[in-house]
Amino acid sequence: MTQHSGREFEGRVAIVTGSSSGIGESIARHLSDLGAHVVVNSSSSVEAGEAVAASLGNKAMGNKAIYVRADIAKKDECQNLIDRTIAEFGKLDILVNNAGWTTPIAHHDLEALTDEIFMKTFEVNVYGTWWLSKMAIPHLKKSDDGNIVNVTSVAGVRQVGSSMAYSMTKAALNQMTKLMAKSCWPVRVNAVAPGLIETPWTSDWDAMHEAVKKTVPLRRSGTPDDCAQATLGLLRSTYATGQIFVVDGGLTLIQ
């Protein structure tokens, strides 16, 4: 059995977007605990992001964390995020594209899905992930194991999700993951596709959490740690690329 040490990612540099809370924060904390230098990011929750970064790092291992505010829906801010990382650490080994945006809209209510909402969903979830990944690839190719992990959703593999636009963007990200894995080697590109996760974002989605608890085989919503463990699994699996790792408690087995 392979044993993972507390220095497993020592010396590696990771950007985790949308990491001031929830799934992104959990991924950032796990990577830091395992020795990585971590760049914490958010578009607006600056105080929370700075607090997360300040709490990471280990003097014994010599790793540290910084916070960089960047709205990935803006191309120049994506570039600044990459530039700040390289200026601080001199390299990039891991990019976790976790930042995303949605607003719940019933799928049948086409009028409620306005052009503004539709475009913002794509700008953050697809354009931002594309720009950041494209900018990161030249640096990741210099790593001995460059990785991109996209946090997508079961909404990208089933006709579900908080809105039609959200589901469409996550399907696009899943396809982007496979295309980049095929075309951008030796960088490995994989995705974690969560089901319903208990985060600040879904804290008032009580009806949905109750429905999941009653129907999915594992009888609970997921946690940020579930997604972080899946991300670590893909980073550790050095012969895995182009994979969509569904972490949904069995939801897609019944829907």
Secondary structure, DSSP 4 states (H G I P E B T S, - for coil): -PPPPTTTTTT-EEEETT-SSHHHHHHHHHHHHTT-EEEEEESS-HHHHHHHHHH--BTTTTB-EEEEE--TTSHHHHHHHHHHHHHHHS---EEEE---------TT-TTTS-HHHHHHHHIIIIIIHHHHHHHHHHHHTTSTT-EEEEE--GGGTSS-SSSHHHHHHHHHHHHHHHHHHHHSTTSEEEEEEE-SB-SGGGTT-HHHHHHHHHHSTT-S-B-HHHHHHHHHHHHH-TT--S-EEEESTTHHHH-
